Amino acid sequence: MTLPQRDLAPQDADHDADELVVEDFKPSDDTDYRALDNGDQQDLADRISLRRVAGMSTELSDISEVEYRRLLLERVVLVSVWTSGTEEDAENAMVELKLLAETAGSQVLEGLIQRRSRPDPATYIGSGKVEELREVVLATGADTVICDGELAPAQLRNLEDRIKVKVIDRTALILDIFAQHAKSAEGKAQVELAQLQYLKQRLRGWGGNLSRQAGGRVGAAGGGIGGRGPGETKLETDRRRINSRIAKLRSALREMDGTRETKRAERRRHRIPSVAIVGYTNAGKSSLLNRLTGAGVLVEDALFATLDPTTRRSQTTDGRVFTLTDTVGFVRHLPHDLVEAFASTLEESAQADLLVHVVDGSDPDPNGQITAVRAVLSDIGAAGVPELIVINKADAASPEALTMLRTQYPDAAIVSARTGQGISSLRSTVESRLPKPEVEIKALIPYERGDLVNRIHQSGEFLTLEHTADGSLIVARVHPDLAGELARFLVPEPAPATA
């Protein structure tokens, strides 16, 4: 299988009808980000702000823009082992791997799929296919091979030894994207922790670097007296340093998690419901949060553009306060090290009162997205949280796909965060799915106690409100702690009439 490649020449705009064209979002300098209902997009403007000025470099002044980009982009060949599912499933997985590779900053030259019952334990694709892969690498001039799976250390070593170029797996690719997009101190620490946990099991040495022991005659090497003994190999030194760094990162993340937990405890104390927006990467979660709250969260047509969760306060139509949290996107076969490193961040989903599960309606396999997201939610203990399916990108999805999704998920909301279609209906649905206060009260609150009325507005639900000469006569549903504070203002129910 040969994957369609993104054309680097801007003047060549013609494509075959059957060719998959992946369009980049490239806003112009005068793009009005607020007009896109995404709030202040300063993060996106910063990310794309640097432009190459032609003719400024003497070294590159005599080459074209296409050649310049080819010098910058890592040239890769993709390899996948198709073990189960249909051929369409295998091709969709390969297209996703291509998007991941391009997000990481590489140029995909070739995509190869092999049909096997299971990956080869020694070389992932089998010894015979390794030679064919080597020929493809030589023919295309690739400098990297990316495998669509998590390679064992032995598989990684065997492939690199025989192909003679760098080999990485899907896990390392996703970790690299996370490292590029992390910007907060917590996000960077989480990504580094995941990378070190992945690297620790894959350390290897070459030649003299494998062992630097100081035993025996070391006078010539500068060891001399006091330098003899069993010593410590370079691998052992690296592994010890990695373990030490992991311990420091975990300690730092525990301190950061304390701050996050304090904020969560404060919201729980005030009985503020929380809604977490979850879903597949690039499904439009940040766009939806911006459309609902005007949060100004970075929106970009790229995988894993959002790594740091963003929480915004919102209000229902009757004045109740709740929070909306944009979370990191999920993906098929999300690396276990990432799930572990991002545990504190993913807890926002596990402790939410409602999950707004965003699905890309224009994706070739939306059901695969839903299955992958639910698998991760189960891993982090969020499987029991109430879920609202939201089919996004209705403006880009085909009518047939939307009809199929409506049939499979009759309670799902169909929206377009870009155009605003269905947003008002979604907001009403979210409000109706928020947890209701448990206690119904009838109270006459004096006008000087307006603070209690305000708390009912924020965390309770008004049924009736009547202003009288003695105060506000309120019938509402509130939480037990607020009901206790209102106890002295309760209006007794009239005794039933006797016969």
Secondary structure, DSSP 8 states (H G I E B T S, - for coil): ---------TT-----TT----------TT--TGGGTS---HHHHHHT-----TT--SSSTTS-HHHHHHHHSEEEEEEEEE-SS-HHHHHHHHHHHHHHHHHTTEEEEEEEEEE-SS-BTTTBS-HHHHHHHHHHHHHHT-SEEEESS---HHHHHHHHHHH-SEEEEHHHHHHHHHHHH--SHHHHHHHHHHHHHHHHTT----GGGG-----SS-TTTT--TT--SS---HHHHHHHHHHHHHHHHHHHHHHHHHHHHHHHHHHHHTT--EEEEEEBTTSSHHHHHHHHH-------SSTT---S-EEEEEE-TTS-EEEEEE---B-TT--HHHHHHTHHHHHHHHT-SEEEEEEETTSS-HHHHHHHHHHHHHHTT-TTS-EEEEEE-TTTS-HHHHHHHHHH-TT-EE--TTT-TTHHHHHHHHHHHS---SEEEEEEE-GGGHHHHHHHHHHSEEEEEEE-SSSEEEEEEE-HHHHHHTGGGB---------
